[in-house]
Amino acid sequence: EYCDDDVIATEKAFDYLKNDFVARQILADLAGMSVNDTTNTLTTKIIFGNNKTPQSEFCYRDLSKPVDSLRPDVEEFLKEACPKMMSMTHCNDGITMSVLPYFPGYVFDHGKSTYKGVEVGEGGYVYAEPGVHRNVALLDVASMHPHSAIAECIFGPRFTRAFKQIVDGRVNIKHEAWSVMDNFLDGKLMPFIQRVLNGELTSSDLANALKTAINSVYGLTAATFDNPFRDKRNIDNIVAKRGALFMINLKEEVERLGFTVAHIKTDSIKIPNATPDVIKFVMEYAEIYGYEFEHEATYERMCLVNDAVYIAKYADEETCMRLYGYFPGDNK
């Protein structure tokens, strides 16, 4: 009786954290290590294997400068990973040609970033037009930070390809697209997929494990302490910064089309009175930078209080069908 409260509290804590522990078990099996190893250690092993100093293969650039050419292996990887981005020549300043998107005028100085007269947060771009807005389309970039890392090939082709398989694998698992999973991570995911099919795991358990690894990677690229993912040249957190600069460009383009941008929060944009044409434009514009937007929801009304807080009422299916010809709730 004396220990009852302690035991019950411990059990409740485990129930609350069980999914995290299952994720740790999956990552440990993928890495061939132990659940006593940290998530960061397991993720490092899955991507880099036994290579303790992978930085010699890393890629880094000044985002404000055009890129004349790429290493052949980097070009080959990016053509496979970001075909739309690599199918065109980029000319962001109207004069200089580049094989990759770039952001002329972007400056990082003493920990402060500015672009087009905007001070850019080091973790992402935030913009808000507080007030009440109607028929608001919420468009969200699928895994912005991971796809920024992929589009920059920051770990070099060999290791970025391994990271991309984790990112793509998570998406396929969420959608239960088992038929395309055979060769992911050299087949190491197949035993876990079989356990999902047998009912021993859920697809969300497996997807959560890969999401945990993906989040670990972003944290380690931005960390100030030495670790295998850290590139000492990366002084401006290039992964988050690339997405932020893209969102500033996107806001400018959407406004140029005559629409209001009510809210941008790192990887999402909310456009009042959005039409199918502007939604199509946003999705196609994102592909130029290696991103993919999802039409996550439509709000009949939204009251935006400040940069982060809003309350909204979802539009019903009939309204969405009238506005767009499809219902975002169906993930189309």
QUITA-V903903 format. One line per field, one symbol per residue. phi: phi as a letter, one per 30 degrees, with the letter a starting at -180 (. if undefined). psi: psi as a letter, one per 30 degrees, with the letter a starting at -180 (. if undefined). burial: # if it has 24 or more other ideal C-beta (glycine too) atoms within 12 Angstrom, else .. A space follows every 50 residues. Layout:
phi=???
psi=???
burial=???
This chain:
phi=.dceddddddddddedcedddddddddddddibcddddeddddedddcic ddbdedcdcbbdddcdcdabeedddddddddbeddddbccbdcibddbdb ebbdjdbcbhiccbahicdcddckcbbbcekcbbhcdccbddhededddd dchdcieddddddddddddddddechcddccecdhhiddeddddddddid bcddedddddddddddddeddcdccdadddcddddchedddddddddddd eddddddjcccdabbibbbcbdhdcedddddeddddddcicbccddabcd bbccdadbcabbcddddddddddbiaceddhc
psi=eefeeeeeeeeeeeeegeeeeeeeeeeeeefhalffkleeeeeeeeefbg jfifffflkkljffkljellkeeeeeeeeeeieeefflkkifgfekkkfl klikfkkjjhgkkkkhgkkkkfflkkkkikakllikkjkkkjieeefeee ffhfgleeeeeeeeeeeeeeeeeeghiffgfegkhhgffeeeeeeeffgf lleeeeeeeeeeeeeeeeeeeflflklffkjffifgieeeeeeeeeeeee eeeeeffglkjekkidglkkjkhkleeeeeeeeeeeffgglkkkjelkke kkjjeaffklklkkkleeeeeeefgljffgh.
burial=.....................##########.#.....##########.. ...##.#####.##.##..#...#..##..##..##...#.#.....### ###..###....####.#.###.######...################## ########################......#..##..##..##..#.... ###.##################....#####..#.############### ####....################...##.###.################ .###.....#.#..#...##..##...#....
